[in-house]
Amino acid sequence: MGHRVLSRLVFEGGFDARDAHESLLRGYRSHVWAELQDGSRHRLTFYDLTRLTQSLEDECSAGRRFFTEPGLVIVPEVTLANMEAAARELAREGFFDEVS
């Protein structure tokens, strides 16, 4: 299958200035879908490294030796620009050809 093209990111509940600020501060944004030009949607969850480390440490403290989220994408900072850039590159690289 040929590589797909990102049409837009869709955020559950929308994505306004407050959401942008909170995502950056939390280092985390879930309930995001990459909508491709063919109409398909693929769930993504964005983390920065600090939040990812905290989440893994929390899981290990609870006895779970791993951490995962659907469509996990690590970005330097959880900003709209970084999320869109990552989703565009994932589409270009064929990532969405492999997952549903």
C-alpha positions in Angstrom: 0.0 0.0 0.0 1.3 3.5 -0.8 2.1 5.9 2.0 -0.7 8.1 3.1 -1.0 11.8 3.7 -2.1 13.5 6.9 -5.2 15.7 6.5 -5.4 17.0 10.1 -5.2 16.1 13.7 -8.5 15.6 15.5 -8.6 16.3 19.2 -11.4 14.9 21.4 -13.0 18.0 22.9 -11.1 20.3 20.6 -7.8 22.0 21.0 -7.7 25.7 22.0 -5.1 27.9 23.7 -5.8 26.5 27.1 -5.5 22.9 25.8 -2.2 23.9 24.2 -0.9 25.4 27.4 -2.0 22.4 29.5 -0.5 19.8 27.1 2.8 21.6 27.2 2.8 21.8 31.0 1.6 18.2 31.5 3.9 16.8 28.8 1.1 14.6 27.6 -1.9 14.7 25.2 -4.2 11.7 24.6 -7.4 11.3 22.6 -5.8 12.5 19.4 -6.5 11.0 16.0 -4.5 11.5 12.8 -7.0 11.8 10.1 -5.6 10.9 6.7 -6.7 12.1 3.3 -8.3 8.7 2.6 -10.6 9.4 5.6 -9.0 6.8 7.9 -8.3 7.8 11.5 -5.5 6.5 13.7 -5.3 7.0 17.5 -2.2 8.8 18.8 -0.9 9.6 22.3 1.8 12.2 22.7 4.4 12.4 25.5 7.5 14.3 26.2 10.5 12.5 27.7 10.0 13.9 31.2 6.4 12.7 31.4 7.2 9.4 29.8 9.9 8.8 32.5 7.5 9.7 35.3 4.8 7.4 33.9 7.3 4.5 33.6 8.5 5.1 37.1 4.9 5.0 38.4 4.2 1.8 36.6 7.4 0.2 38.0 6.5 1.3 41.5 3.2 -0.4 41.1 4.9 -3.6 40.0 4.3 -3.3 36.3 7.7 -3.4 34.5 6.6 -1.5 31.3 4.5 1.4 30.1 2.5 1.7 26.9 -0.3 3.8 25.4 -2.1 3.3 22.0 -0.2 5.0 19.2 2.5 6.3 21.6 4.6 9.1 20.1 7.4 10.8 22.0 8.1 14.5 21.1 10.6 17.0 22.6 7.6 19.1 23.8 3.9 18.4 23.5 3.0 21.3 21.3 0.6 21.5 18.4 3.5 22.1 16.0 5.4 19.0 17.2 2.3 16.8 17.2 1.4 17.8 13.6 5.0 17.4 12.4 5.3 14.0 14.0 1.9 12.8 12.5 2.9 14.2 9.1 6.2 12.3 9.2 4.6 9.1 10.4 2.2 9.2 7.5 5.0 9.9 5.1 7.0 7.0 6.5 4.1 4.6 6.1 3.5 4.1 9.8 -0.3 4.2 9.4 0.0 1.5 6.7 1.0 -0.9 9.5 -1.5 0.0 12.2 -5.2 0.6 12.4 
